[in-house]
Amino acid sequence: MIQEPIRTPTRDGVLRAAAKIAEILPPTPLLPFDIEGTRLWAKAEVLQPIGAFKIRGAWHRLSDLSEEERGRGVVAVSSGNHAQGVAWAARRLGMKATIVMPRDAPKVKLEATRALGAEIVLYDRPGEDRDEVAAREVERRGAVLVHAFADPWVIEGQGSAGIEITEQLGREPFRIVAPCGGGGLSAGLALACPSSRIVPAEPVGWDMVGQSLAAGGIVRAAPDAPATICDALQPTASAPIDLDVLRGRSEPGVAVTDDEVRAAQRFAFARLKLVVEPGGAAALAAVLAGKVPAVADTVVMLTGGNCDPASFAQTIAG
């Protein structure tokens, strides 16, 4: 359920979001690592209170709601990380949150969202249209929809990570590589760091942002799109609000395989001592696989660390 945007996201909005987030959350670390003698940086969003960057956009969006809107509550659609971000922000603000989640979402994400006090409405993936389910919940409850990537406040909030990166480095980086689902983070980073090159990294067969930018319009995932371990990066399409920001600002997107993602998870665990979920490791996978050049002054976003323990243990064991 993508509604017409209320306004256009702006860099001023990103700066305001960054100031709001700095009041309640410390910056996540920017960790150095080397690839064949070249120094790169990893932005460890896995260390956020909910284990993912999605807390940024959720906080900016919900804290900007009017008292009347807060009283109506919010509805969000998510496989888990946006769900937790919205639930965390709603609990802090004393609001009701309803999250539409796929029945096959990782158990760890379902349990964490419930633990934050949100009500969960499950749907079947594939089989049901999640946007239709969300639309029914919004209508039934009179709630405010908080879209995971097609909301100007959410885009600005995600971009606050770019403001932190600039402050930590003392300059805007040459390139930022980011895991990409619908494009909210990539668009936010493009607004935050206008002189940086932004590279979206998506799963093979789910590279809807990359394909849409190349085609000049929305491209939807094929009905027989391949399975991917990157559960957080499976929107069936991006949105005009994200593509409008990225057009002319983003480098061509890259697509990574499950094996490349698993290799990145092992690298992050061994070299950075971080637990990174598959979707959160897509950007690192692109760099390690040589699909994005490992040049100096590159920042790699590690966006989520909410892993199923058994699956993660199997990945680390190789």
C-alpha positions in Angstrom: 0.0 0.0 0.0 2.0 3.0 -1.3 0.2 6.2 -0.8 0.8 9.5 -2.6 3.7 11.2 -0.7 2.6 14.1 1.5 5.8 15.9 0.6 9.2 15.4 -1.0 12.1 14.3 1.2 14.9 16.9 1.5 18.4 17.2 2.9 17.2 19.7 5.4 14.8 16.9 6.6 17.7 14.5 6.9 19.6 17.0 9.0 16.6 17.5 11.2 16.1 13.7 11.5 19.8 13.3 12.4 19.5 15.9 15.2 16.4 14.2 16.6 18.0 10.8 16.5 21.2 12.1 18.2 19.1 13.1 21.1 18.1 9.6 21.9 20.7 7.3 20.3 24.5 7.2 20.2 26.2 7.0 16.8 26.8 3.5 15.6 30.5 2.7 15.1 32.4 3.2 11.8 34.8 0.3 11.8 37.9 0.1 9.6 38.8 -3.0 7.6 41.2 -3.8 4.8 40.8 -5.6 1.5 44.1 -6.4 -0.2 45.7 -3.4 1.5 42.9 -0.9 0.8 41.2 0.6 3.8 37.4 0.6 3.8 34.8 1.4 6.5 31.9 -0.6 7.9 28.9 1.3 9.4 27.7 -1.1 12.1 24.0 -0.5 12.2 23.7 -4.0 13.5 24.4 -2.4 16.9 21.3 -0.3 17.1 18.9 -1.2 20.0 16.7 -3.2 17.6 19.7 -4.6 15.7 19.0 -2.6 12.5 19.0 0.8 10.9 15.3 0.9 10.5 15.0 2.5 14.0 16.1 5.8 12.3 13.2 6.2 9.9 10.7 4.9 12.3 11.7 7.4 15.0 11.7 10.4 12.7 8.3 9.4 11.3 6.4 8.6 14.5 7.9 11.4 16.5 6.6 13.9 13.9 3.0 12.7 14.1 0.5 15.0 15.6 -1.3 14.2 18.8 -4.4 13.3 16.9 -2.4 10.9 14.6 -0.7 9.3 17.6 -4.0 8.6 19.1 -5.1 6.6 16.0 -2.0 4.4 16.1 0.1 3.2 13.2 0.2 0.3 10.7 3.4 -0.9 9.1 4.4 -3.8 6.7 7.7 -5.5 7.3 9.5 -8.9 7.4 11.0 -7.8 10.7 13.4 -4.9 10.9 11.0 -2.1 10.0 8.5 -3.9 12.2 10.9 -3.6 15.2 11.8 0.0 14.5 8.1 1.0 14.4 7.3 -1.0 17.5 10.2 0.4 19.4 9.3 4.0 18.5 5.6 3.4 19.2 6.3 2.0 22.6 8.6 4.9 23.5 5.9 7.4 22.4 3.0 5.5 24.1 1.3 4.6 20.8 -0.4 1.5 19.4 1.4 -0.3 16.5 0.1 -3.0 14.2 2.6 -4.7 12.0 1.6 -6.8 8.9 4.3 -9.5 8.7 4.8 -12.6 6.5 4.1 -15.9 8.1 7.5 -17.1 7.1 9.4 -14.2 8.6 12.3 -15.3 10.8 11.1 -16.4 14.2 13.6 -14.1 15.9 12.0 -11.1 14.2 8.5 -12.1 15.0 9.3 -12.7 18.6 11.2 -9.4 19.0 8.4 -7.4 17.4 5.8 -9.0 19.8 8.2 -8.3 22.7 8.1 -4.6 21.9 4.4 -4.6 22.3 3.2 -4.5 18.7 0.2 -6.4 17.5 1.1 -8.7 14.6 -1.2 -9.5 11.6 0.2 -12.4 9.6 -0.1 -13.0 5.8 1.1 -15.7 3.5 4.1 -15.0 1.3 3.5 -15.9 -1.6 -0.2 -16.0 -1.9 -1.5 -12.7 -0.3 -0.8 -9.1 -1.2 0.7 -7.5 1.8 -0.3 -4.0 0.7 -3.9 -5.1 0.5 -3.7 -6.6 4.0 -2.2 -3.3 5.3 -4.9 -1.3 3.6 -7.6 -3.2 5.3 -5.9 -2.7 8.7 -5.5 1.0 8.1 -9.2 1.3 7.1 -10.4 -0.8 10.0 -8.3 1.0 12.7 -8.3 4.5 11.2 -4.5 4.3 11.7 -1.6 6.0 10.0 0.4 3.9 7.5 4.2 4.0 8.1 5.6 2.7 4.8 9.0 1.0 5.0 10.6 2.9 2.1 8.0 5.1 0.3 7.5 7.7 3.1 9.5 11.0 3.1 10.1 10.9 6.8 11.3 7.4 6.7 13.7 8.2 3.9 15.0 11.2 5.8 15.4 9.2 8.9 17.4 6.5 7.2 19.6 9.2 5.7 20.7 10.3 9.2 23.2 7.4 9.0 25.0 9.4 6.3 25.2 12.5 8.5 26.9 10.3 11.2 29.3 8.9 8.6 30.3 12.4 7.5 30.9 13.5 11.1 32.9 10.4 11.9 35.1 10.6 8.8 35.3 14.4 8.8 34.1 14.4 5.2 31.6 12.7 2.9 33.0 9.4 1.7 33.8 8.7 -1.9 31.3 5.8 -2.1 28.6 4.3 0.1 27.5 0.8 -0.7 24.1 -0.1 0.9 21.9 -3.2 1.1 18.7 -2.3 -0.8 15.1 -3.5 -0.6 12.8 -0.7 -1.7 15.4 2.0 -1.8 14.6 4.1 1.3 18.1 3.8 2.8 19.9 4.4 -0.5 17.7 7.5 -1.2 18.3 8.8 2.3 22.0 8.4 1.9 21.9 10.2 -1.4 20.3 13.2 0.3 22.6 13.1 3.2 25.9 12.8 1.2 25.3 14.6 -2.1 29.0 14.3 -3.2 29.2 10.5 -2.4 28.5 7.8 -5.0 25.6 5.6 -3.8 25.6 1.9 -4.8 22.5 -0.2 -4.0 23.2 -3.9 -3.4 20.2 -6.3 -3.9 19.7 -10.0 -4.1 19.7 -11.7 -7.5 16.2 -11.6 -9.0 15.1 -9.0 -6.5 17.2 -6.1 -7.8 14.1 -4.0 -8.4 15.8 -0.6 -7.7 18.7 -1.3 -10.0 16.4 -2.5 -12.8 14.0 0.4 -12.3 16.8 2.9 -12.5 18.1 1.3 -15.7 14.6 1.1 -17.2 13.6 4.6 -16.2 10.4 3.4 -14.5 9.1 0.9 -12.0 10.0 -2.7 -12.6 8.2 -5.4 -10.6 9.7 -8.7 -9.4 8.8 -11.6 -11.6 6.2 -14.0 -10.2 8.8 -16.7 -10.3 11.6 -14.6 -8.8 14.2 -16.9 -7.2 14.3 -17.7 -3.5 16.8 -15.7 -1.5 18.1 -15.8 2.1 17.8 -12.0 2.2 14.3 -11.9 3.7 14.7 -8.2 4.5 15.3 -7.3 0.8 12.2 -8.7 -1.0 9.8 -5.8 -1.9 8.2 -6.6 -5.2 8.8 -3.1 -6.4 10.4 0.2 -5.5 8.5 3.5 -5.4 8.6 6.7 -7.4 9.6 8.8 -4.3 12.8 6.7 -3.9 13.7 6.5 -7.6 13.2 10.3 -8.0 15.9 10.9 -5.4 18.2 8.2 -6.8 17.9 9.0 -10.5 21.2 10.7 -11.6 22.7 10.2 -8.1 23.0 6.4 -7.8 25.6 4.3 -9.5 24.3 1.2 -11.3 23.0 -1.3 -8.7 24.6 -4.7 -8.2 23.0 -8.0 -7.5 24.5 -10.6 -5.1 24.0 -14.4 -4.7 23.2 -16.3 -1.6 26.7 -17.8 -1.5 28.2 -14.3 -1.8 26.1 -13.1 1.1 27.0 -16.1 3.3 30.7 -15.4 2.6 30.1 -11.8 3.7 28.5 -12.9 6.9 31.5 -15.1 7.7 33.9 -12.2 6.9 32.0 -9.8 9.2 32.0 -12.4 12.0 35.7 -13.3 11.6 37.1 -9.9 10.9 34.7 -7.4 12.5 33.3 -9.7 15.3 29.8 -8.7 14.2 26.7 -10.8 13.7 25.1 -9.7 10.4 21.9 -11.1 8.9 21.8 -12.0 5.2 20.1 -8.9 4.0 22.3 -6.7 6.2 25.4 -8.3 4.5 24.4 -7.6 0.9 26.6 -4.6 0.5 29.6 -6.3 2.0 29.0 -9.2 -0.3 29.1 -7.0 -3.3 32.5 -5.6 -2.3 34.0 -8.9 -1.4 32.8 -10.5 -4.6 34.4 -7.7 -6.6 31.1 -6.4 -8.0 31.9 -3.0 -6.4 35.5 -1.9 -6.6 37.2 -2.0 -3.1 38.6 1.6 -3.4 39.7 3.8 -0.5 37.2 5.9 1.3 34.4 3.5 0.6 31.8 2.9 3.4 29.9 -0.4 3.5 26.6 -0.4 5.3 25.9 -3.4 7.6 22.3 -2.8 8.1 20.9 -5.6 10.2 21.9 -8.3 12.6 18.6 -10.1 13.5 19.6 -13.7 12.5 18.0 -17.0 13.1 20.6 -18.6 15.5 20.5 -22.0 13.8 20.8 -20.6 10.3 23.6 -18.3 11.3 25.5 -21.1 13.1 25.2 -23.2 9.9 26.5 -20.3 7.8 29.5 -19.6 10.0 30.3 -23.3 10.0 30.6 -23.0 6.3 
